[in-house]
Amino acid sequence: MRPARIAPVLLDICCVLVFVIIGRASHAKGEALGGIASTAWPFLCGLVAGWALSRAWRAPVALAPAGVAAWLSAVALGMALRVIAGQGTAVAFVVVALAFLGLFLLGWRLLWRLATR
């Protein structure tokens, strides 16, 4: 895979991990690797599904469909997998996840677009 195709994948993964780490820190859950992994995996699975559904490898820095699919799939499938795994999905958490991941997953793409003009 070319570096131009790897960077968007890494940026998306980093966005999800930043969301998880900030969330765990704000709830005094700690930054232990196992805890981060147990919180992150549902959202990372959703992210992968969004990439696959939108065929994001074709235009990985595009706001749509790649960015929107990554964002909405990370949240929707992430929350569904959290329910299946017995983790919490309070309404406030869903709203925060939508806002944070939307800002970050779409935001870096917007900045990329502006920087490459």
C-alpha positions in Angstrom: 0.0 0.0 0.0 1.3 3.4 -0.9 2.1 6.0 1.8 -0.7 8.3 0.5 -3.2 5.4 1.2 -1.7 4.5 4.6 -1.9 7.9 6.1 -5.7 8.2 6.0 -6.0 4.8 7.7 -3.6 5.7 10.4 -5.3 9.1 10.9 -8.7 7.5 11.3 -7.4 4.9 13.8 -5.7 7.7 15.7 -8.9 9.7 15.9 -10.7 6.7 17.4 -7.9 6.1 19.9 -7.8 9.7 20.9 -11.5 9.6 21.5 -11.1 6.4 23.7 -8.1 7.7 25.6 -9.7 11.1 26.4 -13.0 9.4 27.4 -11.3 6.9 29.7 -9.2 9.6 31.3 -12.2 11.8 31.9 -13.9 9.0 33.7 -10.8 8.0 35.7 -10.7 4.6 34.0 -7.0 4.9 33.3 -4.8 4.4 30.3 -3.9 0.8 30.7 -3.4 -0.9 27.3 -6.0 -3.6 28.0 -8.6 -1.1 29.0 -8.0 1.1 26.0 -8.2 -2.0 23.7 -11.5 -3.2 25.3 -13.1 0.3 24.8 -11.6 0.9 21.4 -12.3 -2.4 19.6 -16.1 -1.8 18.9 -15.3 1.6 17.3 -12.4 0.3 15.3 -14.6 -2.5 14.0 -17.1 0.1 13.0 -14.4 2.2 11.3 -13.3 -0.8 9.3 -16.8 -1.6 8.3 -17.3 2.1 7.2 -14.1 1.9 5.1 -15.3 -1.3 3.5 -18.8 -0.2 2.8 -17.7 3.1 1.2 -14.7 1.6 -0.6 -12.7 4.3 1.1 -9.5 3.0 -0.5 -10.6 4.6 -3.7 -10.6 8.2 -2.3 -9.6 7.9 1.4 -9.4 11.6 2.1 -12.8 12.4 0.6 -15.4 13.8 3.0 -18.0 11.7 1.3 -18.3 8.8 1.1 -15.1 7.8 3.0 -15.3 10.3 5.9 -19.0 10.1 6.4 -19.1 6.3 6.3 -16.1 6.0 8.6 -17.8 8.4 11.1 -21.3 7.0 11.1 -20.2 3.4 11.0 -17.7 3.8 13.8 -20.4 5.3 16.0 -23.4 3.1 14.9 -21.6 -0.3 14.7 -19.4 0.7 17.7 -22.4 1.3 19.9 -24.1 -1.9 18.6 -21.0 -3.9 19.4 -20.8 -2.3 22.9 -24.3 -3.4 23.6 -23.5 -7.0 22.5 -20.4 -6.9 24.7 -22.3 -5.7 27.7 -20.7 -2.2 27.7 -22.6 1.0 28.3 -24.3 3.1 25.6 -26.0 6.0 27.5 -27.6 8.6 25.3 -25.1 11.2 26.3 -22.3 8.9 25.3 -23.8 8.4 21.9 -24.1 12.1 21.4 -20.5 12.7 22.5 -19.3 10.0 20.3 -21.2 11.4 17.3 -19.8 14.9 17.9 -16.2 13.9 18.7 -15.8 11.4 16.0 -17.6 13.5 13.5 -15.3 16.5 14.3 -12.2 14.4 14.1 -12.9 12.0 11.3 -14.3 14.7 9.0 -12.1 17.4 10.4 -8.8 16.0 9.4 -10.2 15.4 5.9 -11.3 19.0 5.6 -7.9 20.2 6.8 -6.2 17.9 4.3 -8.4 19.2 1.5 -7.6 22.8 2.5 -3.8 22.1 2.8 -3.6 20.4 -0.6 -5.4 23.1 -2.6 
